[in-house]
Amino acid sequence: MQVELDVQDLFYESSSKTAINAGDEETRVSPETWEDWFQCWLETLEPDIPPAPIYEIGLRLTDDAEVQSLNAQYRDQDKPTDVLSFAALEVDFPDIPEMVGAPLYLGDIVISINTAQRQAVQQGHTLPTELAWLAAHGLLHLLGWDHPDEEQLMQMIQQQVILLKKISIDIDIEY
């Protein structure tokens, strides 16, 4: 299995967009680290996802203004949020023999660095930990997970904790 991750790090590329000091190299997650994380997560989730030789995912790191615009446009909520997921697989993966060796595009994840920074401070952990948490959450949404009720939210949180442990991030969440 291979993951092709298109990381668009707009936040760090134009640090003048923000007043917070999150542009430090020590808080930035490198594209290689993102790829390693997603590779590990998809390997962990492999028994429950459609088989493919290559999985393609888009990851966009941006600011509150862009996320608010997307949230208003696609979810009718005119406010910033931490992570948005745009799943390409809204139905079961088609079983077409010609597609067996083709890459499988899962969708796009958009994360607001501004909101992630605030949440990291509130939760008492680092920005990279919060970014990993949000990316794992977004990936689960791309794979069909949802949390319309408390029980499913707790299942999703438990899965996120498992995914973060796989990349050596131990997050203290009560569920």
N, C-alpha and C positions, 0 to 999 in steps of 0.2 A: 504494500500500500504506500502511496505517495500523496503528499499534500502540496498543492500549489496555492500559496497564499499571496494575494496582492495587497500589500500593506501601503495605505496612503496615509502618511503621517503629517497631515496638514497643520496640526497644532504646533509641533516642534519646528516645522519649516518656516512658520511665520509667528515667532514668539511675541511679536508686537501686539497680537490680538488679545493678550491676556495680561492681567495685572498680577496674577499669582506666579510664584517662582517655581514652576514645574518643568522648566526647560533644561534643568541641569542634566548632564549626561548620566549621573548616578540614578536618576529617577526614570530615565527613558528606557523603554524596552526595545531592544534591537530587533530588526526584522528576522534575524536568524533565531533569536529566542522565541519570537512569536511562532515561527514555523515549527520549532521543536515542540512547543506547547501544544499546538494544534495536532501535530503528528501523534504525540503521546495520547492526547484526548481521543482522537479518532480510533487509534489502536485499542484503547480501553473500551470504547463504545462499539467496536466493530461487530460483535455478534448481533447487535440490534439495529444496524444501519444497512441501507441497500449496498450490495457489494459493487465495488468499482476499483480499477487499478489506480486511478488518480481522483482525488477530491479537490475541487476548486472552491476557494472561499475568498471573498473580498472583506478587508478590514480597514475601516476608515476611522482615524483618530482626529477629532476636530474639537470645536468649541460649543458652548451652550447656544450661541446664536444659530448656528447651522442645524444643530439637533432640534432646537425649537421649531425652526422652519419645516424640517422633515416631519416632526411630530404633528404639527398643525396640518400639513398637507396630507399625510397618510393615516393619521389616527384621530383627526379632528380635536386634538388637544394642543392648544396654543401655549405651550410651556416647555421648558427644557426638561429632559429626562436623562438618565445615565446611559442607557444602551437601547438601541433599536435594532431589530433583526428583520431582514427582508428575505424570507425563505423562497427559494426557487422551487422546492418540492412541496406543493400544496396538496398533492394527491400521491398515491402510492407510485413508486418508481415503475415505469412501464417495462414489461418483460418482452423486449424486442431483441432478437438474436444479434442484429447488426450493431446494437448499442453496448454489447457486453464489454468490449475493450475500450470504450470511449470514456473520457473524463466525465465525472459527475459534478456539475456545478450545484453547490448547496445553497448559495445565496450570499448576502452581504450583512455585515455587522458594523454598526456605527456607534462609536463611543464618544461621549463628551468628556474631555480631559478636565474641564472646569468642575463638572459635577463629580467626577471620580475623585478629584483632589479633595473636595469638601467632604465626601463620604469617607475617604481614607482617614482624614483627621477625626471625623465623628466616631469611626470604628476603632481608631487607635492602631492602624497599621499603615504600611507604606503605600505609596501610589502604585508601584508595580503589583503589589498584592491585590489592590482594588481593581486594577486593570485586568488582571488574570481572572478575578472573580466575575467581572462583567463580561469578559470575552467567553468564559465558560458558559455563563447564563445565555448569552447570545447564540452560541453554538447549539446548545440544547434546543432553543427555539427553532433554529434552522432545521433541526432533526425531528421536529414535530412535537416537542414537549411544550406544555402550556401550564398555566397556574390559575384557572378560573375560580378555584376554591382553596381553602386553607390546607386541605389534605394534599392536593396536588402541588401546592407551593412548597410544602414540607418535603415532598418526594424530590422535587427539583432542587431544593437547597441541599438535601442529602447527597444528590448526585454531583452537585457543584463541589461540595467538600471533598468527595472522592476524587474528582478530576484534579483539584488543586493539590491534594496529597500526592498524586501521581507525578507532579512536577516539583515536589519537595516544598510546597507551601502549605503549612499547617495553619488553618484559619479557625479561630475560636468562635463558632456560631452555635447558639443554642437552638435546637429544634426538637 
